[in-house]
Amino acid sequence: MISVLGLAGLTGFFGDMLLQGMVHLGFQRGLVQYFKQHGRPESTCIAAGMLSVFFVFYSLFLPYNYLYLAVYGVLLDLVFRKTMVFSSLKGYYANISYFWSAFWGAIPMMVPLFLFQFI
């Protein structure tokens, strides 16, 4: 059986592939620069690794709970928006509101727990 941490890595990997497809189809235009800078293979590995690391830190302090995971995802998104850790995400944050940015920060944090409960 796969762990929540393993599912987090897979969620990051396949979620990034889905985003790449959306950008290719004309959605999420703010991510064009990010994918251009990092490339398709690298960005999927970045997403898988980052979501896994986020889950490791989360699991050290909090129980798995959808509300806690959502709030954690929103806070992480806010930190990334304000600090611009990845300068290649400037276009993304310039083209998305705080609400939708927070929404898309929360969803990937909840997906691994959802998958774990139903697989």
MARTITI-723436 format. One record per atom (N, C-alpha, C, CB): residue in one letter; x, y, z. Coordinates in steps of 0.02 Angstrom, whole numbers, plus 50000, padded with zeros to 5 digits. Glycine has a CB too. Layout:
N
aXYZ
...
END
This chain:
119
m500424994150000
m500005000050000
m500445006250000
m499525000050061
i500255011149962
i500645017249956
i500475022150013
i500525020649887
s500965025750036
s500865030450091
s500605037150066
s501525031550130
v500385041350113
v500155048050095
v500735051950065
v499875051750158
l501335050950091
l501925054450064
l502055052349992
l502535052950108
g502005045949977
g502085043649909
g501555046549862
g502065036049906
l500945046849888
l500395049849849
l500495057249838
l499725048549883
a500815060549886
a500965067749878
a501455068749820
a501265070649943
g501965064549817
g502445065049762
g502115063749695
g503015060149772
l501685058649692
l501335057149630
l500845062649611
l500965050449636
t500525065649661
t500065071249648
t500435077149618
t499705073349713
g501025078649646
g501425084049619
g501645082649548
g502045085249663
f501875076549536
f502115074649469
f501565074949417
f502415067549471
f501005071549430
f500475071349380
f500085077849377
f499995065649396
g500045081449434
g499735088049433
g500115092949390
g499675090749504
d500775092549393
d501185096849351
d501105095149277
d501925096349371
m501055088649262
m500935086649193
m500275089349168
m500955078949186
l499765089249210
l499115092049192
l499165099549179
l498595090649247
l499535103149223
l499635110249213
l500005111649147
l500025113249271
q500495107649131
q500855108649068
q500375107949009
q501425103549062
g499925103149013
g499425102348960
g498965108248956
g499035095948972
m498765110949013
m498325116849014
m498675122848983
m498105118449086
v499305123748999
v499695129348970
v499745128448895
v500395129749002
h499865122448873
h499915120948801
h499265122548765
h500105113548790
l498695121548800
l498035122948770
l497825130248777
l497515118448801
g498235134348810
g498085141448816
g497815143648883
g497595143248764
f497765139048931
f497555140848998
f498165142149041
f497105135249030
q498085145749095
q498635147149141
q499245150149105
q498845140849178
r499125155149064
r499665158249025
r500235160949069
r499375163848982
g500085162449131
g500605164949176
g501155159949190
g500295167149240
l501035153649175
l501545148449188
l501995147049128
l501195142049208
v501895150449073
v502295149349013
v503045150249028
v502085154048955
q503205155749061
q503915157249077
q504205151949124
q503975164149109
y503815149749172
y504045144649219
y504235138249182
y503505143149272
f503785135849138
f503925129649102
f504475130549050
f503295127149068
k504525136649023
k505065137948976
k505745137749011
k504965144848941
q505775140649071
q506405140849108
q506605133949135
q506345145749166
h506125130249161
h506295123949194
h506235117849149
h505865122949254
g505845118249096
g505745112549052
g505245107649081
g506405109049039
r504975103449038
r504455098749059
r504695093549110
r504165095248999
p505235090049096
p505445084849144
p505645087849212
p506035080849115
e506025093349209
e506255096349272
e505675098849314
e506735102049258
s505185102049283
s504635104849321
s504205099449354
s504195109149276
t504125093649322
t503745088249354
t504115085649416
t503625082449304
c504775085249410
c505175082949468
c505175088149524
c505895081549446
i505195094549506
i505155099949556
i504495099449593
i505235106849523
a503945098749557
a503285098349588
a503225092249633
a502735098249534
a503455086549610
a503425080449651
a503845081249714
a503675074349610
g504435083749707
g504875084649765
g504605089749814
g505565086749743
m504365095349788
m504115100549833
m503495098249872
m503955106949794
l503025094949838
l502435092749873
l502615087449925
l501915089949823
s503095083149909
s503325078249958
s503635081550018
s503835073449926
v504055086450007
v504375090150063
v503855093750104
v504905095150036
f503375096950071
f502835100350108
f502465095450153
f502345103650059
f502345089450129
f502005084350169
f502435081850226
f501785078550125
v503075081250216
v503525079150270
v503495084250327
v504255078350245
f503565090650311
f503535095850363
f502845096050396
f503685102750333
y502325095450357
y501645095450384
y501555089750434
y501125094950327
s501765083750414
s501645077850456
s502035078050521
s501815071650417
l502545082150525
l502925082850588
l502525086350642
l503575086550575
f502055090550623
f501715094850671
f500955093950675
f501865101850655
l500645091650622
l499905091550621
l499645084750597
l499645097050576
p499045083050619
p498725076850595
p498435077950525
p498165074450644
y498335072550489
y498045073050423
y497295074750430
y498135066450382
n497135080650406
n496465083450412
n496365088150352
n496345087150481
y495805087550317
y495705091650257
y495745099150271
y495025089950227
l495445101350324
l495455108550340
l496175110850353
l495015110050400
y496535107250394
y497235109050408
y497655109050345
y497535104250461
l497565104050303
l497945103650241
l497775109550195
l497805097050205
a497135111350191
a496935117050149
a497245123550174
a496175117650147
v497215124650239
v497505130750268
v498255130850257
v497335131350344
y498575125150266
y499295124550254
y499465126250182
y499545117450271
g499075123750134
g499185125250063
g499095132650048
g498705121150020
v498595135750078
v498485142950068
v499065146950097
v497815145150101
l499295145150156
l499865148650186
l500495147750145
l499975146050258
l500615141750121
l501205140650078
l501165144950015
l501265133250059
d500565145249985
d500475149349925
d500615156749940
d499775148449897
l500365159049997
l500485166050016
l501225167450026
l500095167750080
v501575162850058
v502295163650068
v502655163950001
v502585157850112
f502475159349955
f502795159349889
f502635165649850
f502575153149850
r502025168149857
r501825174249822
r502215180249848
r501065175449830
k502275180749913
k502605186649943
k503365186449938
k502405187150016
t503665180549941
t504395180149941
t504685179149871
t504625174549986
m504275176749825
m504495175249756
m505125170849757
m504645181749717
v505075165349795
v505625160549799
v505825158349728
v505425154449842
f505325157149686
f505435155549616
f505265161649575
f505025149249593
s505765165249552
s505625171349513
s505265169549448
s506285175049496
s505315163449425
s504975161249364
s504215160949374
s505235154549341
l503985161549436
l503265161549449
l502955168549450
l503125158049515
k503355173649436
k503095180449436
k502505181249388
k503645185449418
g502555178349329
g502015178749281
g501385175349306
g502235175549215
y501455169849340
y500885166249368
y500525170649419
y501105159649400
y500905173249466
y500595177349519
y500335183949492
y501095178549574
a500625186549439
a500375192749409
a499715191649373
a500895195549361
n499575185449352
n498975184049313
n498435180249350
n499175180249253
i498505179549415
i498005175849454
i497855179649518
i498245168549469
s497225179749537
s497025183349598
s497255179449660
s496265184349599
y497235182949716
y497415179649779
y496945173749793
y497385184749838
f496305174649778
f495825169349792
f495995162949752
f495115171649774
w496075163649686
w496205157749645
w496895154849658
w496135159449571
s497365159149674
s498025156649692
s497995152449755
s498515162649701
a497625154949805
a497535151249867
a497155144749855
a497175155549920
f496635145149814
f496235139249798
f496675133849768
f495665141149749
w497085135749718
w497525130849686
w498125129049729
w497755133549619
g498225132649784
g498735130649833
g498455125349880
g498975136649872
a497805125849894
a497485121149942
a497335114349911
a496845124249968
i497115114349848
i496895108049816
i497445102749816
i496685109449745
p498055104249793
p498565098949792
p498755096349861
p499185101349757
m498625100249912
m498775097949980
m498255092950004
m498815103850028
m497645093349978
m497105088850000
m497055082549958
m496445092449999
v497275082749896
v497205077049850
v497545070649877
v497495078849782
p498165071049903
p498475064849927
p498075061349983
p499175066249952
l497795065250029
l497395062250082
l496765059150054
l497225067550136
f496455062550007
f495865059849974
f496025053149940
f495585064849922
l496565053049902
l496755046849868
l496925041349918
l497365048049823
f497265043149972
f497445038150022
f496835034950054
f497885041450077
q496315039050065
q495715036450097
q495295032050051
q495295042150122
f495365033049985
f494925029449939
f495285024449895
f494575034349896
i495925023449905
i496295018349867
i496365012149910
i496995020949844
END
